[in-house]
Amino acid sequence: MLSKSEQIEVLEVANALADAARDVTLRYFRSAQLKTDNKFAEGFDPVTQADREAELAIREILANRRPEDAILGEEFDDKPGTSGLTWVIDPIDGTRAFISGNPSWGVLIGLDDGNGPMMGIIDQPYIGERFIGAFGSAHMVARGETREITTSGNAVLANATLMTTFPEVGTEAERRGFEAVRDRVQLTRYGLDCYAYALLAMGQVDLVIEAGLNSYDVQGPQGVIEAAGGFFTNWQGGPAHMGGRILAAGNAEIHQQALAILSKVPADD
């Protein structure tokens, strides 16, 4: 458990990281100079110089201000540490949106104490919204104002709004599991990447369901959602901070209703 002064310090560092990534990503977003590479020999998994430069900017700050901490990032090798804390970074979550000029992408920062994130940030540089969850409270900073955020109190699955990034979700079995929940909710929306988790933390939507995610995809959102009063687990109700199948929910009741469906999905298709 961090002391109050340590909590203040890591929050200051986390905001500095988000500021640095914001500066880099905005230079490239909707720019003719943006260059995209494909990580896959087959299929398409894009990465840009904005992804790489934003992560390097984050790593430089951590090297100067928190050299004892470990780093787990998407674009470069893991860095070991001695403090027991790991910064989990996705410099651009939603690179496909980024290269398409769609502002649903974001910068994700989590601070993991070994049991999951004690703090998380979802930052959307272009629209200027930052969502911060840490040490029992969550708030949004936007347009010069800071306000507390809380998740939805809707406890009825039939009245819920559900979000996911890709309609295919994952394997065939995972897609069927998602669709079983989709068919029971009031509204389903697709394609917002990490911003869907921000909307859940604000109480605008009730559920986010995804599969095939990595630790750097989830730790920032998990830190924000849990601090805002929500639930963030895998499809069996267990820890989700290492990625995989993700169920994020606004409250315990609707989490349990969705979990009753998703927990039936077999481990392999």
MARDONU-184589 format. One record per residue (C-alpha): residue in one letter; x, y, z. Coordinates in steps of 0.1 Angstrom, whole numbers, padded with zeros to 4 digits, always signed. Example, Ala and Ser with C-alpha at 12.3 -4.5 7.8 and 13.67 -1.06 7.14 Angstrom:
# MARDONU-184589
A+0123-0045+0078
S+0137-0011+0071
# end
This chain:
# MARDONU-184589
M+0000+0000+0000
L+0014+0034-0010
S+0016+0062+0015
K-0004+0094+0007
S+0027+0112-0005
E+0036+0082-0027
Q+0001+0082-0041
I+0004+0119-0050
E+0038+0113-0066
V+0026+0084-0089
L-0005+0104-0099
E+0017+0133-0109
V+0040+0110-0129
A+0010+0093-0145
N-0004+0126-0157
A+0030+0136-0170
L+0031+0104-0190
A-0003+0111-0205
D+0007+0147-0213
A+0038+0135-0231
A+0019+0109-0251
R-0007+0135-0259
D+0019+0159-0274
V+0033+0131-0296
T+0001+0116-0308
L-0015+0150-0317
R+0014+0158-0340
Y+0006+0128-0361
F-0032+0124-0359
R-0048+0132-0392
S-0014+0141-0406
A-0002+0134-0442
Q+0032+0125-0426
L+0018+0095-0407
K+0034+0063-0418
T+0019+0029-0410
D+0036-0005-0408
N+0020-0039-0405
K+0031-0062-0377
F+0017-0093-0394
A+0030-0111-0425
E-0007-0122-0430
G-0036-0101-0418
F-0033-0065-0406
D-0021-0053-0372
P-0010-0017-0378
V+0017+0003-0359
T+0028+0038-0366
Q+0057+0061-0357
A+0032+0078-0333
D+0028+0046-0313
R+0065+0041-0310
E+0074+0077-0303
A+0047+0081-0277
E+0059+0050-0258
L+0095+0062-0260
A+0085+0096-0245
I+0067+0077-0217
R+0097+0055-0211
E+0121+0085-0210
I+0100+0102-0182
L+0099+0069-0162
A+0136+0065-0166
N+0141+0099-0150
R+0114+0100-0124
R+0107+0063-0115
P+0137+0043-0125
E+0130+0016-0099
D+0097+0007-0115
A+0092-0020-0142
I+0076-0012-0175
L+0053-0033-0197
G+0045-0017-0230
E+0031-0027-0264
E+0058-0015-0287
F+0091-0023-0269
D+0106-0050-0246
D+0096-0052-0210
K+0119-0034-0185
P+0124-0051-0151
G+0122-0032-0119
T+0129-0035-0081
S+0100-0016-0066
G+0072-0041-0071
L+0053-0017-0093
T+0049-0020-0131
W+0037+0007-0155
V+0015-0009-0181
I+0014+0012-0212
D-0005+0012-0245
P+0007+0044-0263
I-0022+0043-0288
D-0051+0019-0281
G-0071+0018-0313
T-0044+0023-0339
R-0068+0013-0366
A-0090+0042-0355
F-0060+0065-0353
I-0049+0058-0389
S-0085+0063-0401
G-0088+0097-0385
N-0114+0085-0360
P-0109+0100-0324
S-0120+0068-0305
W-0084+0059-0299
G-0067+0067-0266
V-0035+0065-0245
L-0037+0039-0217
I-0016+0039-0186
G-0019+0016-0156
L+0001+0011-0125
D+0002-0026-0114
D+0012-0036-0079
G+0013-0073-0088
N-0024-0079-0082
G-0037-0056-0109
P-0039-0019-0114
M-0040+0004-0084
M-0044+0033-0108
G-0055+0038-0144
I-0057+0065-0170
I-0077+0066-0203
D-0066+0098-0222
Q-0082+0109-0255
P-0059+0137-0267
Y-0079+0150-0297
I-0111+0157-0279
G-0092+0166-0247
E-0108+0142-0222
R-0088+0124-0195
F-0103+0098-0173
I-0084+0090-0141
G-0091+0063-0116
A-0069+0059-0085
F-0071+0050-0048
G-0108+0049-0045
S-0119+0078-0067
A-0124+0085-0104
H-0128+0117-0123
M-0128+0132-0158
V-0107+0162-0167
A-0120+0181-0198
R-0124+0216-0211
G-0108+0231-0180
E-0130+0213-0155
T-0127+0183-0133
R-0157+0162-0122
E-0162+0130-0104
I-0175+0100-0124
T-0194+0069-0114
T-0207+0039-0132
S-0243+0032-0141
G-0268+0020-0115
N-0289+0001-0141
A-0293-0034-0128
V-0315-0048-0156
L-0299-0066-0185
A-0329-0060-0208
N-0324-0022-0203
A-0286-0022-0208
T-0263-0007-0234
L-0235-0030-0244
M-0203-0021-0263
T-0175-0040-0280
T-0149-0030-0305
F-0152-0057-0331
P-0185-0075-0339
E-0165-0108-0344
V-0153-0105-0308
G-0129-0135-0309
T-0132-0172-0316
E-0164-0186-0329
A-0173-0197-0294
E-0165-0163-0280
R-0186-0146-0307
R-0216-0169-0298
G-0212-0160-0261
F-0211-0123-0269
E-0242-0126-0291
A-0261-0144-0263
V-0256-0113-0242
R-0262-0090-0271
D-0296-0106-0278
R-0307-0098-0243
V-0298-0061-0240
Q-0316-0030-0252
L-0288-0015-0273
T-0255-0027-0287
R-0228-0004-0302
Y-0195-0012-0319
G-0161+0002-0326
L-0150+0027-0299
D-0119+0009-0287
C-0108+0021-0252
Y-0133+0050-0253
A-0161+0024-0247
Y-0145+0018-0212
A-0144+0055-0206
L-0182+0057-0214
L-0188+0028-0189
A-0168+0046-0162
M-0190+0077-0168
G-0222+0057-0165
Q-0232+0062-0201
V-0231+0025-0210
D-0236-0006-0188
L-0214-0033-0203
V-0182-0038-0223
I-0174-0073-0235
E-0143-0082-0254
A-0119-0111-0259
G-0083-0117-0270
L-0069-0087-0252
N-0034-0081-0237
S-0025-0067-0203
Y-0016-0033-0218
D-0051-0031-0234
V-0069-0035-0201
Q-0050-0022-0171
G-0056+0015-0177
P-0094+0010-0183
Q-0096-0014-0153
G-0081+0011-0130
V-0106+0038-0141
I-0137+0016-0140
E-0131+0000-0107
A-0124+0034-0091
A-0156+0046-0106
G-0176+0018-0089
G-0177-0008-0117
F-0166-0044-0121
F-0138-0057-0143
T-0133-0095-0146
N-0128-0123-0171
W-0157-0143-0183
Q-0154-0166-0154
G-0155-0138-0128
G-0118-0140-0121
P-0089-0115-0124
A-0087-0099-0158
H-0056-0076-0155
M-0035-0099-0176
G-0060-0097-0205
G-0079-0124-0223
R-0117-0124-0222
I-0130-0092-0206
L-0163-0083-0189
A-0166-0048-0176
A-0199-0038-0159
G-0214-0008-0142
N-0225-0027-0111
A-0226-0061-0094
E-0261-0070-0105
I-0257-0065-0142
H-0222-0080-0140
Q-0237-0112-0126
Q-0264-0114-0152
A-0239-0111-0180
L-0215-0135-0163
A-0242-0161-0160
I-0242-0162-0198
L-0205-0157-0206
S-0193-0182-0180
K-0208-0210-0201
V-0185-0203-0231
P-0159-0232-0233
A-0123-0225-0230
D-0116-0236-0266
D-0139-0235-0297
# end
